[in-house]
Amino acid sequence: MRRSAVGEVAFVFARSAYLRTREDALVALLPLDQDAGPLHLHLSGFEQNFGRIHQGDRWRVRNDIVEGPDFAICLSAASQWHAPPIRACAQLPYPELLQPLATLSGRSDVLDTLIGNADSPLWPARLSAAMSALGHWIHGSPTGSAGGETPATQPAPACAVAALIGAGRGLTPAGDDLLAGVALALRALAPERLGALSGAVGSRLQFTHPISAALLREALEGRASATAHHVLDSLIDNDLTGHSITRLHRAGASSGFDMLAGMLLVTHKATPAC
């Protein structure tokens, strides 16, 4: 955060507070034990101030201290994680990986639908159809369509993206997490399609929660949580181990598994049966 930054407290949750800057950017203040992410500042002793931070409070940064009406948080020792570049690789689907994932039933409505564990009333057929449409677009012919479109110019399926944005449960809805996973994996495997996806997603961000919208913007630029980057590397290496699965459990109620589903749409040509 810039030393001259000012703004207001936008959101306060059980163990985090989101500050909105004058430029309408979001910065999350969290304790050290939370997963690293592109919006996050991890602070030692943050819990001591937490009860004094309230939504709507005005704040400013002065001498490396965030000051509000009832709180003062030192930023000099704040830890900010920087996402590593996503490495490019050839598209090598590993369908054998999908079978072990069948043991993860119940962790995510999206993942259950994708790998055939169950049909969920919380993830209806129209959303499965949107996932399928997105998957078919991702893996369209690399030589372009009969109309002369190439992967770089073929538009993303707007109806599918519109259906997925804001769909599902949670502060970051499952559809948004799915799209974030797709964006990260496309950067590794099919970067020529990122521009079309960015355009389709960017035009619909007003229909989801501001925090989720901010995280989607970051994912489209190749930045996400440390867990998401670790899992994508594991998929590329065909080495999704128990350690990776354990990390997914810590990434929100289902967000990690929803992002995994989006990655699988790209890395393993997985689509729901619908």
N, C-alpha and C positions, 0 to 999 in steps of 0.2 A: 504493500500500500504506500502511496506517495505521502510524504511528510505533510503536504498541504491538503490531504484528502478530507472531505467533509461529507456528511450524508445522514441517513437515518437507519435505525434498526428495523429491518423489513420483516424478519420472522424469528421467533424464538421457539426452540423445541427442547426435548428432554435433556440433551447434552450438546446442544449447538445453538449458535446465534448467527443469523445472516445479516450482514450489513450491506445496505445499498448505497453506492457512491453517487455523487452528483452526476456522473456520466452514465448512471443506470446500470452499472456493473454490480454483481453480487460477490461478496467475500464471506466465507464461512469461518467462524472462530470455533475451534474444537479443542478438547483435551488431547494429550499426546497419544492416547491408546486407540484413537479412531483411525480408520483406513485413510490413507493419503489420497488426495484427489486434486484436480486442477483448480478448484475454487477455494481450497482449504488452507488456513493458517493454523498450525498446531501450537498450542501455548501451554507452557508449564504454569501450573497454578491457576488455570482458567476457572476451575470449579469455585474458587474463592470469590470470584466476581459474578458468577453466573446468576445467582438469585437477584442481583441488582440490575440486570439488563432486561429491558422491557420493550416490546414491540412499539414502534413509533418514537422511541427516544432519538433525539438528535445527537450526533457525535462529531468529533473532529480529531485529527491526529496532530499532536504537538509534542515535539522533542521525543519522537518514537513512542508516544503513549496515546492510546485511543481513549479519549475522555468523553463521558456522557454525564447525564444529570447525577447519577448515583454510582458510577463505576469509572475506574481508570485501569487500563490493561496495557502492560508494557510489551512492546513489539520487538525490543532489541534482541531477544532470544527466540523469537518466533521461528518455527520450522515450516518452510514452504517446499513442497515436493514438486519437482519438474518432471513431467512425463518424458520417458525416453522416446526417441524416434521409432516409429513402427517399421520394422524391416520388411522389405519387399521380398516376395518369393513366388515361385511358380505355383500355379493352382493345382494342387495335388490332393484330391479328396480321399479321405480315409474312411470309407463306410463302416469298416470293422469297429471303429470307435463308438458308433451309436449303440451297439448292443450293451456294453457296460453301463451306459447312461440310463438304461431302462430301470436300474436299481434306484434311481433318484425320484421315483414317483411321489407326487404330492408336494414337491418343493416349489413348483411353478406351474401355473395353468398353461402358460405358453409352451414351456418345455415338454410338459405332458402331452400336449396336442401335437407337437412337432415329432416326437419320437414314438407316438402311438400308445402311450400309457393309458390315456383316458380322454374322454370328452368332458369338458368342464362347462357348466352353465354360465360360469363367469368369463368364459372365452368362447363366445358363440360361433356358429358356422360362418357368419359374415367376416369375422376376424381371421378365422382359419383361411378363408378364401383370399383375404387381403395378403396374408403371409405367402400363400401359394403364388399369387400374382407377382409379388415382390421377388420371390425366388426365381420365377421364370424370367423376369426381366434381368436379374443379376446374371443368369447363366445363358442369356440369349446368344445368338450366333456372333462370334467375334468378328465376322466379316461384314456385318451390317445386314440390314433388311432389304427386301425387294425395292423399297422406296429410297435406297441409298443411304439410310441412316447407319452410323457406326456406333459402337458402344459409347463413344464420347458425346454423341449428339442425340442418341435415342432417349427421349424423356422418360423419367421414372414414372411408374404407374400412379398418377395423381390420386385416383380414387382409393388405391390401396394405402397410400401414405395418409390420406385424410382420415380413413377409417382407423388407422393405428394410433395416430397422434392423440394422446390423452385417454386412450382406451385401457381399461383395467384398473386394478386397485393400487393404492399407495401414493405417496407424495410424488414419487417419480413413477407414473403409471407404467404398467407392463409393456404397452405398445411403444412408449417412448424408449424404455430400456432395450427393447428388441431392436428398434431403429438405431440406437447408439451402438449396439453390438454389430449390426450390419455395417455401419459407417467405419468402425475401426477395422473390421476384417476386409472391407473393400480397399482400404488404404494399403493393405499388405498384398492383396491378391488381384484386385481389379481397379486400380486407381483411376482409370479412364472413366469410370462410372460415378465417381464421387461428385463431380460438378452437377450432374443431373439430380442426384439424390439430395444434394445441398439445396438446390433450388426448390424441389418439391417440399422438403421438410421446412425450409426457412419461411415459406409462404403460409405455413399452418401453425407456427409456434405460439401464436396468440391464443390458441385453443387448448393449451395445457398450462400447468402450474409454472410460474416464473422460474422456480429453481430447476425444474425439469427442463424448461426451455434453455436455460443457461448451460446445463450439462450437455444437452443435445448439441448446442453450438460448439462446445469444446470437443465433443466426440467427432463432429464433422471436420474439425481441424486436427484430429489425430491425438487428442488428449482425453484421458479418462482416469479412473481410479487405478492405484497400483495393482489391485487385484485383477481388474479387467485386462491390464497389459500383461500380467503374469499368465492369465488364462489364455489369451490370444497366442502368446509365445508357445504355450503348451500344446495348443491345437495345431499350430504350424509344424511343431516337432513331433506330432502324433504321440504326445507324452502327457496326457491329462491324468495326473496321478492323484492319489488320495490327498496329498497336500494341497493341490489345486482345488479340489472339491471342498476341503475344509475352509479354505479362504473364501469360497463362494458363499458358504453358510453365514459368514460375517458381513456380507455386503448387503445389508438391508433384509427385509422380510423375504423378498424373492428377487430383488433387483439383479443380483449376480447371476442367478439362473436364467432370468429373462434376457440379460445381455448375452449369455452363453448361447441361448436359442438363436439370437440374431447372428452371432458369429457362425453357427452351424449352417444357417441358410447359405452362407457364402463359402465356408471352408469345406463342407461335406455335401453340398447340393441337396441338403435335407429340405423337404417340404411336407407339410401336413397332408394326410390323406383326406381329401374332401371332394 
